[in-house]
Structure formats: structure tokens, C-alpha cells
Amino acid sequence: MEKAFELAEFKDEKKAQYASYYLKDEASFRWKSSKALLGRKDLSWEKFTEMFLEKYLPSYMQDQLEMKFLDLRQEDTSVAKYELSKRMVRLRRTTRKSIPSSPYHVVGLQMPEQHNVSNTSVFYGRRVSSQKVEWEIASLTGAERRLLANALLDFSNERFVLLSESCIPVYNFPTVYRYLIGSEQSFMQSFNDPSRYGRGRYSSKIQPDIQLEDWRKGSQWLEINRDLATKVVSDTKYYALFKKYYLPACYPDEHYLPTYVHMFYGTCNSNRSVTYVDWTLGGPHPATFTVENITETFMQYIRNSGLLCEYNGDWTPLCHLFARKFAPSALYPLLNLTSTVLGFQEF
């Protein structure tokens, strides 16, 4: 329709009138009723498409279609295995997102007031328009799923890391890359917390789908492989339970994915995070590191605290690839340590 309008050089005020001619049955009736309620003879094309999509293809349905596309299978093989086929190319064109290719892939949520991104930024052409996101409710988990869904559209992506603006890498890119690509599991913290901050947040309203013994807690700062990411964004049943029953202050971002992965894909997960966080101060938020904290000794401690963790069936002292939370004041002292401690080299 848009191509026809462009070819015929239709004026905007005539587009809706022309398109409405092809509406039939319920759609035609709803269009006439809507015009009458709005009290306007002529409606803009923008308003026409907004009303049509709201009724027949709302945003949540577009998301579901996109997620189903990502999980398409032929026998036991996922859609990623058929990315070069003609059928895949046609299906890819029906998705709403256009992702430029790159050796790496960064996506970020974009708030409505943020429009301009420098073309030198790693976020250029990769920002995802954000819906309203609030701490303590399921919208935060929804934002994670939207980021994953967009990153999955680039078939070259095999590992997915969720970070915030206060996170930093504590090893250089080659080390991080080898560690993640070589791992047989994903890295998502998932544990049974019997306290009021764990099981105390469980609601019987989600029974029988989720039982108390399956309830898990974990950090939202995760790293998962492509197969698990596809399963996460394809889930509609369990995410819907969290959206419906978990209102403030239930912190679904700490429970939805740890519980869902534990229930169905536990063997694929290491049950630990690769992001270092300091909770020793207590309270609802971890410690924030400022300029006074940034020393070689401190950074070396994050990289190797003396603890061992499991990696592909063996034990290793390399447990954390990233760390948080770092205040803006920590930026310059961190930059001074990039080559001497963190192993970064200028290109």
C-alpha cells in the first residue's frame, strides 16, 4: 500500500480515504464508527495506520510473531541453521528491525527523549526504542527480552551479555571472547534463597505452573548462548504470569529468568554470573566504586580473588569477566589502568 501511494504521489490526507475503500465487514464497520466518534470527516494516514494496527496487529502481537520467527524449526534444527536459504531471507524481510552487520553487536534501550546518537558511537544504528520501564515490576524483564530479540536478528551473534552503564570489562576483548565462545554453558545466577527476599516473594497465584520448590533468585546481569536466548524470548506463558501477578515490590528481574531456566534448561546453565558485584555492605543495592577505590590492587582482586569456579568441568580462578557498579568519577583512573592491569591495547 505504501509503495502504491508513493508511486501515485498520493497526498497524506487522501491516503486514509483510499485505503478505507478496501476495508470489508468488521474492519469497515469499525472504521466508520471510529470516524463518527472522533467527529472528523477526514483522518490522517498516520492515525489510520495507528488505529488499524492497534486493533488487528498490536505491538505485543508483533513481538510474538517476531519471537516465533526466531524459534522457527525444521525438524530439530533452529532457524539459525537456515539463515542462507531463500525461505529464511523472505521471512527475515518481514521482521520489523534492521540490524547493521558488525564484528560485534551492541544494542541499547533508547528512551523517547533520546534521539541523536553520534555515528561514531557503538550504539549508532543499534538503539531499540524503549517502552516505559520501572524497577520492581515485569517491564524491566520485558526490556531484557527486547534487547535479546533484537540481538538475535543478527545470525552471527552466538553469545549475549547483559550489562549496564555502570559495568566495565576486567579483561580485554580476546580473553572475554575466548572464554564465552569456548564455554559449554551459559552464565546466569540461579539459586534457592529461603529468606523473605527469595521464597518470601513467591506467590501461590502462579501455581500450578510454578511450584515453590522451583522458585529461584539470581542477578539480572547474565551471559547466555544463542540457543538459550531464543528460548527466553520465545516464552510467552511464564513471562505472562510474572506480568500479571508480580507488581511492586516483587523484583521479577531477580526471579523470572532464574526460575524459568532452572525449570527447563538447568543443565545448560552454570548457575553463576560472570559479573562481579560487591554486596558486603548490605541493603537493596550493591556497593558503588568511586575514584578512591580504583587501584591496581583492587582491580587485580576482582580479576582473581582467590576463589575457584567451574568452567567446562574443570576449576579455574578466572570467574569474572565484568564488574559493577562504577561511578562516573572512576572513569579516568580506570583508563590509566587499561594497559597495565586490564590488558587493553590501543588500535
N, C-alpha and C positions, 0 to 999 in steps of 0.2 A: 504494500500500500504506500509506504513512504517513497519507494522508488517511482511509483506511478505519479505521485504528487510532484516529485522533483522533475520528472520528465515533462509533465503537463504544465509546470510552473504555476501550480495552484497557490492562491493566496491563503494565508493561515485561516482567515475567517470562513473560507469555503470548504476547508478540508473536513471538518466535523459533519457538515451538512451532506457532503458527498458520501462519506463513509457510512453515515447512518442509514443511507438508502439501502445498503446491503444487509442491514440487521433484520433478523426474522424472529417470529414467535416471541419468546420471553425477552430476548435481548431488545427487540424493537419496542415492546411494551415498557420495559424498564427505562429505555432512553426517553421516550415521550413523557413518562411520569416524572423523571428526573428534571427534564427541562421545565415542566409545569411547576414543580416545587421550587426550582431556582428562580422562576419568574423571568427567564430570559429566552428570547426567541433564538438567538444565535449564541452558541458556546464555542470557545476556542478549541483548537485541536489538542492542545495540551490538557485541557480539562476533560475532553472526550476520552483521551487515552488513559488518563488518571482514573476516571470513573469505570472505564471498561476493565482495566487490569485489577482494580480493587475488587470487582465483583467476580471476574472469571479467571484471573491469574494473579492473586495477591502475592506479596513478597515471600511469605512463608512457603507458598506452593512453588514459587520459582526456586527457592533454596532447596526444597525437597527434590525437585526434578534434577537440579544440578548435582545433588549428592547421589541420587540414583544413577546418574550418568557416570559418576566417578567409580561406582561399585558394580558397573555392568560386568557380567562374566559370560564367557563361552566355555561350557563345561566347568573346569576347576581353575581357569586362568582369569585373572583380573583384567580390567580394561587396559592397564598399562602395557600388557604384553602385545596389545593390538594397535598401538599408537600409530603405526605406519600404514595401517590398512585404509582403504578408501572409506569404509564404513565409519572408522574412527574419525577420519578427517571431517566427514559430514556432520557427525554428532558433535564434534568439538566446536564447529561453527555455530551450533545452536546455543552454546553456553553464553552467559552474559559478560564474562570477564575476558579481557585481552591482556595476556601477560608477556612482556618482552623477554626474550631469551638472554641469559647471562651465565657466567661460570658459577655464580652463586645466586641465591634468591632471597630477597628481603621483602617482607610485606609488613605494613603497619596500619593500625586503625587511624582513620582521619576524622577528626571532629568537624562538624558542619562549618565552623568559623575558620578552619584551616584550608586554604585553597591553593596557596602558592608554595611550591617546593622547587628548590634550585635543581637545575638539570645536572648538577654535579653530585647531588645527594644520592645515597644508595636507595633512598625511598622514592626517587623520581620514577613516575610511571607505575609504582607498585603500591600506592596507598589505597586502602579499602575504606569506602565511605562508612562511617560508624553510625550505628543506631545508639540510642541512649543507653549508657552502661552505668550501673550502680554497684558499689561494693555491697556484699552481703546477700545479693539475690542472683537469680539464674542468668541475668543479662550478661554478667561477666564471663560465665561459661559459654554463653552464646557468642561472645566476641572471639573467644579462643577457637570455637568451631568455624567461624567465618574466616579467620586467618588461615586455618588449616585447609579449608575448602579452596581458598584462592591459591595457596601454595601448591596444592595437589594438581592444579590445572597445568602446571609445568611438569611434564613427564620425566624430565631429567632429575627432579628432586627425589632423593631417596631417604633423607633424614630431616627431621623437623624439630627445631629448638624454639621454645617459647622463652623470651627474655623481655625485660622492661628497660626503661631508660636509665635505671639505676644499676643495671647489671654490667659487668665487664668480663672479657675473656681473661683467664690467668695463664693460658698457654697460647702459642702462636697458631696460625691457621693450619699449617700442615699437621701439627700434633693433634689438634681438635678433629680434623678431617679423618686422619688415620684411626683415631680412637672410635669415632662414631661409625664410620663405614665398616670397620672391622668387627664391630660388636654383633653378637648373635641375638641380643635382646634390646629392648627399649629401656629408657631410664625414667621411670615415674614412681615417685614415692607413694607407697600404699601400705598402710599398717592398721592394726586393730587398736584403737585408743579407747579403753574402758571408762575414761573420765567423762565429766559433763561436757567437755569440749570435743569429744568424739562420739561415743554412743549416746551421750546426752542429747545430741542433736537429731537423733533418729526419730522418725515419725511413723507410727503404725498405719498412717494413711497410705503409705506406699506398699503395704502388704496386699496380696501375697507375692507381688513381683520382686520386691527386695526384702529379704528377711534380715533381722537384726544381726545374725551371725555373719552376714555378707557385708555389713556396713563397714566401710573403710575411710581413712583420712589420709591426706597427703598434701605436699606442696604443689601449687599450680605450676611451678617452674619445671617444665618437663622436657624430655627429648624422646621422640618416638620415630619408628621407621615408617615407611610408606604404607605397608600393609595395615598396621595398627591405626595409622592416621585415617585411612579410608574407612575403616570400621567405625571409628569415632564419629566422623561426620555423617555417616550413613544411619546412625542410630536416631530414631525418632521416638521410640516407645519410652525409654528410660529417661531421656532428656526431658520429654514432656511431663513426666512425673515430677521432676525437680522444679520445672517451671510452674506447675500447678500448685504444689504443696509446700514449697520451700520459699517463704517470704522472709523479710528481715526479722531477726538477725540469725540466719541459718548457715551462711557461708557455703553455698553449694559448690563454689570453686575449689573448696578443700575436700569435697566428698564425692561429687558426681563421677569424675573420671577415675579416681582411685577405686571406687566401688564397682563401676561398670567394667573396668579392665580386670579387676580381681575376679569378678563373677564369670567372665567368659574367656579372657585371654591372659590369665595369670602366668602361664608358662612362658609367655612371650616377654614378660616384664622382669626387670631386675629388682624391683621394689625399692629403688633408691634414686635420688636425684643427683645430677652432675653439677648442680649449682650450690655453692657454699653459702650458707646463711647462719648468722650468729643469733641464737635465741636465748643466750645465757642471762640476759637482762630481765627476762620475763615480760608479760604484757601481751597485747594483741599484735604488736609489730616487732620485727627483728631490729637489731642494732643497726644504726646508720654510721658509716665510716666517713670521717671528715679529713681535712688536710692534716690534722695532728696524728691520725692513725697510719698514714701511708709511709711505711719504711720498708727497707729491703727484708728485714726480719719478719715483719708482719706478712708480706706478700709470699715469702718462702713458706711460712707456716700454712697459709691457705693451700699452697701447691702440694705441700707434704707435711701433714700434721702428725705423722707417726702412725696413723690408723691404716688398716688394710681393708680393701673392699674386693668383692668378687667380680671378675671380668672373664667371660668365656670359660668358666670352670676353674680358673686359677685366681690367686690372690695377688693384688697389685697395690702399691702405695699411691698410684695416680687415680684419685677418686673424684676430684672436682676440676672441671674444665672452665667453669664460670663462677662468679661470685657477686653478691649483692648484700646490703644496699650501700651505694656510694653516693655521697652528696656532690653537688657541682664543684664545691671547693677542693675536692680530691683530684680533679682533672689534671692540673699541671704537675703535681708531684707524681701522679701515675705515669704521665707522659715521660717524665725523667727516668722512669724505671723500665720503659718498654724494651730497650735493647739489652740492658744489663741483667734484668731479672726475668722478664716475661718472654724474651726470645724473639721479639718482633724486629724485623729488618725493614728499612726503607726501600721502596721500589722505585 
